[in-house]
Amino acid sequence: MRSEKTSMTVDNPGSSAILKYIRNTASEEERVQIDIWLKEDPEHEKTLLQIARIYYANQTQERIASRNSLWAYKKVKKRIDNRRKKQWLYRASVVAACFMGVLAMSTVISFLLHKSSMLTPQQITVCANRGVRTCLDLPDGSIAYLNSGSTLSYPLSNDGKERRVMLSGEAYFSIKHDAERPFIVSVFEDKMKVKVLGTEFNVQAYKNDNIIQTTLVTGSVNIETKNINGETIERNLSPAEKAIYDLSNNTLDVIKVDVESEIAWKEGRLIFKETPLPDVLKSLANFYDVDFEIRDSVLNSYRFTGTFNNRQLPQVLDYLRISSRINYSIKRMEADDSLSEQRELVVLQKMK
């Protein structure tokens, strides 16, 4: 999995000032602007600190080990506590700051700050690009690991009767126990809701798939879906069980699984056990940020078994070639309007 250079695109001056403030490169006028904004609402300080945590946590090459970013808190909070008190006129009915940036390791972080209504919670959205994994601390103390090509949105505030996040893609959750406030993962506008009080589990729900999967590691979870008649279906899972919800026919099945294989991705490992080749290639495409093309349809019936611990893509492809007699070639896809950068295409053919 490669690391990319840091780059940033900014949608408005407010977002630029916030990012510069975190980097300690803001101009005097921008510092004053942030100072005024921080004084307007105590929640703004929490927002800034949360953004700083995410920003600094994603500067290290050790993606998963970097989630303890107390240093980032202290660094930005010191500037908040020592900020100069100057007058600066800021007129707006809604204060909004938003940036979309590709940080180190291609983790895209966007945040929206809403002041127009107390009923609209401040939201943070964290996106892990294809080929990248990341880890973040949620406001309630829970931990979320995002697999590549995944997006997680959650309210900045830790208030309310429930703790709700919205997921697209795959994430592993380690939830801090709170008997008074359940933790809810909403997938595809509540097509599936995973409700827990405190446990560890994995949810996979990529947009292009017709399947939503939830695997329980420890504790218990409650799964809520809809059947074909729109009626609510609820199931409770036990450890090592996986709920599979088919969006095409609104059916819910529960099976026993090997938990190690299901969650190996968060440690940078890939484990396949008699896995159909199309499913293997889908995992590899996300993990390594490449595209695959199968030239011989017979390969779709192949099954593959293997374990890879932080291997480079050519090593994995060589193993496929030797074990399954599959030839491969790697091509560069030319960038066009649909591609922001050149991508690699791996072409697979049956060995003659």
N, C-alpha and C positions, 0 to 999 in steps of 0.2 A: 504494500500500500504506500503510495507515494505521498510526499509532503510538498505543498505548493507554496509559492511566495504569497506574502500578504498583500492584498489589494482591497480597495474600498470604493464603493460608489455611494454617493450621498444624494438623498432626494430633496433636502432643504437645508438652509443655513443652521436651523436649530439642531438638527442631527449632527452636523459637522462640529458644532461647538461642543456638544456632549462628548463626542469621540475624542476631540482634541483635549478636552478637560481630563478624560481618563488617561490619555497618553502624556499629560503634562506638557502639551505643546500649544495650548490655547493662548490667544492674544489677550491683552488686558480687557478689551471690550467684550470678548467672548467669556472671560472669567466673570465679569460683572453680570453678564446675561445669565449665566448659570447660577450665580449667587442669588439673584433675584428669584429665579425659578425655584431654587431650593427652599427659599423662605416662604414661598406661597403655600406649601402643603408639606407636612412631615412625610407623606407617602413618597414625595419626589426624591427624598434622600434615600429611602429604601430602594427605589427604582434604580437610582444611580449606582448604588452599591451592588445590586444584583447584576446589573449590566457589567460592572467592573469585574465581578467574579467570573462571569462567563468569558469575558474578553481575555483576562489573564490566564484562566484555566486552559484556554485554547492556544496559548503561545508556546507551550512546551511540546516537545516531540513525544513525551510519554503521555499519550492521550488518556488512558484509563487511570494511570497513577496520579494524574494531575488534578483530581477533583477537589483536593483540599487547598482552597485558594484563600486562606485567611490573610495571607500577606497582601493580596489584592485589596481586601477590605480595608486593612490598616492604611495602605498607601493612599487610597482615595479618600478615606474618612478623615485622615489627617488634614488634607486640603480643605475638606468641607468644614471641619472645626475651626480652621484658621483663615477662612475666607474673609476677604476685605468687605467692609460695609460701605458701599457706595450706592448713590441713587442712579437708577437707570429705568427709563420709561419703556414698558413693554405692553403694547395694546393688542389684545386678541381675544375673541370670544371663546376660542378653543386653543389650548396650548397643545401642539402635536409635534412630536419629534420622531422621526423614523429613519433608520438606515438599514440598508441591505449590504452586507459586506462578506467577502470571502477572506476569513481569517486564516492563520496558519492551520494546516491540515484540512483546508477547504471547508471548515465548519462555518455555515452561514447563519448569522444571528440577526434577527430583526426584532425591533421592539416598538410598540405603539403606546404612547402615553396619552390617555384620555382625561380631560378635566371637565368636559361639558356636562357630565351627569354622574351623580353618586351611584347610579344603578349600573353604570358601565365599568366593569373592573378593568384595571390595567392588565394588559396581556403581554406575555413574552412568547415569542416563537423561535425555536431553535431547530435548524435544519442541518443534517449531516449529508453532504454530497455523496454521490456514488464513489465508492473506493475509499471511504473514510468512516471511521467510527468515532463517537465522542461520548463523554459522560458529563452529567451535570447534577448539581444539588438542587432539589426543589425547595420552595419556601418553607414547607412543613418539616424539612429535615430528611425527607425521602430521597432516594437516589434513582436516577434514570440513566440507562445506557442506551444510546441510539445507534442502531445499525445503519449502514450506508443507505443513502436514498430515503431517509426517514425524516419526518417532521413532527415535533411535539409542541403544542401550545398549552399554556397554563396561565392562570391569573397570578399576578405578582403578590397580591395580598393573601395572607394566610388566614383570613377571616371566613365566616360563613359556616353553614351547617354541614357542608361536605367539601371534599377536596377533589376537584374535577380537572382532568386534563384531556386533550384531544390529540389523537395519534393517527398519523398516516405513515405506514411503513412498518418497521419492527423495532421493538424496545423491550428491554429487560428492566423490571422494576423491583427495587428493594424498598418496601413501604414501612415507614415509621408507624408503630401502632398508636391508634387513637380511637378508643371505643365510642367516643361521642361524635366523631366525624368520619364517615366512611370515605375511602379513596375510590374514585370512579374514573375508569378509562373509557372514553367515548370514541367509537370508531365509526367513520362514515355516517355522521349525523345520527348517531345512536342506533345504527343498524345492529350493533352489538355494544352492550355495556358490561364492563367487568367491574364488579364491586367487591372491595376488600376493606378490612379494618387495619391489617398489618400483616404482610406476608411477602413472598418473593415469587414472581411469575414472569412469563414471557408472552408478548402479544405480537402476532405477525399479521399485518393488514396492508399490503401494498395496493395502490390504486388500480393497477392493471390486472390484479388477480380477482377471481371470483370467490376466493376462499378467505375467511378470517379464522385465525388459529390462536388459541390461548392455552399455554402449557403451565401447569402449576408445579412449582418447585418445592415450596414449603408452605405450611398453613392451610388456608382454605380460601376459595373465591366463589362468588356467585355470578353466573353468566346469565344475561338477559338478552333475548333476541325476539324476533317476530316470525310466526309461521306464515304459510302462504295466504291464510285468511286474515292476517294482520293481528292475530292474537299473540299475547306475550307468552314466551316460553322461558322458563327459568331452570337452570341446572346448577348444582353445587359440585365443584371438583375436589378431588383428593389429590395429594402429591403424586407426581408421575402420571397424571392424566392430562390429556389434551382434548379440548373442545374444538370441533371443526364445524364451522358454519358456512354452508354453501349458499352464496347469494343468488345463484341462478334458480334454485328451487326452494329456498328458505327452509332448509333442513339442518338440524343440529345433531351431530354425532359426537360421542365421547369414546376415546380409545386410550389404551396404555402405551406409553412411549419411554424411550431411553432419554432421560433428562439431560445427560451429559451431551448427547448429540444435538439436542434442541437448543442449548444455550452456549455451545462452544464458541460461537462467533464473537461473543463479548470479550473473550480472551485472545482473539486473533487466530482462532483455530477453525478448521472446517472438518467435519466428520460426516462421512457418507457410508451408509450401510444398505447395500442392494438398492441404491437410489436410482430412479430412472434418469437417463442422461439429460433430458430436457430440464429436469429440476436441478441437476448438478450445474448445468451451464447457467441457469438463472442465478444461482448462488454465486458462481464465479464472476458473472457479469457485474453484479453489485459490489462484490468484494474487491475486485481489481479495476473497476471502471473501464470495462471493455465490452464490445459487442461480439456476438457469435453468429455464425452462419453455418448451417448443416447442409452439405451438398448431397449427401446420400441419405434418403429418408429412412433406410434400415437402421441408422444410428439411433433413431428415436426410440427403438425398442431395447437398446442396450441398458444394462444396469451397472452401477459402479460402486465399489467399496474402497474406501481409503481415508486416511487421516492426515491432515496437513497442519503443521504448526508454524505459522508465520512464514510460509514458503513464498518464493517469488513465482509469478505466473508461469514463466518458462519451465520451472521445475514441476509444477502441477501438470502442465500440458505434456511434458515428457513422460510422466507417470501414466497419463491417459494413453499415450501412444504405445508404451511398452505393455501395459496390462490389458488394454482393450483393442490393440491393433488399429489405432486411429491416427491417421496422418493429419498434421495441422500446418497452417501457414499463417503468419501475422502480417497484416497489411495496414497501412496508414490511410484513414478515411480523410478525404480532403474537407477542410472546413468550408461551410456554406452558411446561408442565413439561419439554418436550424442548429448549427453547431458553433459554439463560442470558441472552441479550440479543436485541434486535431484529435481524433479518437483512433483507437486501435480496433481493427476487425480481425477476429480469429476465425479462419475458415477450416472446417473439419470435414474430412473425407475418409471413407472406409479404406483401410490399407489393402492394396492389391495383392 
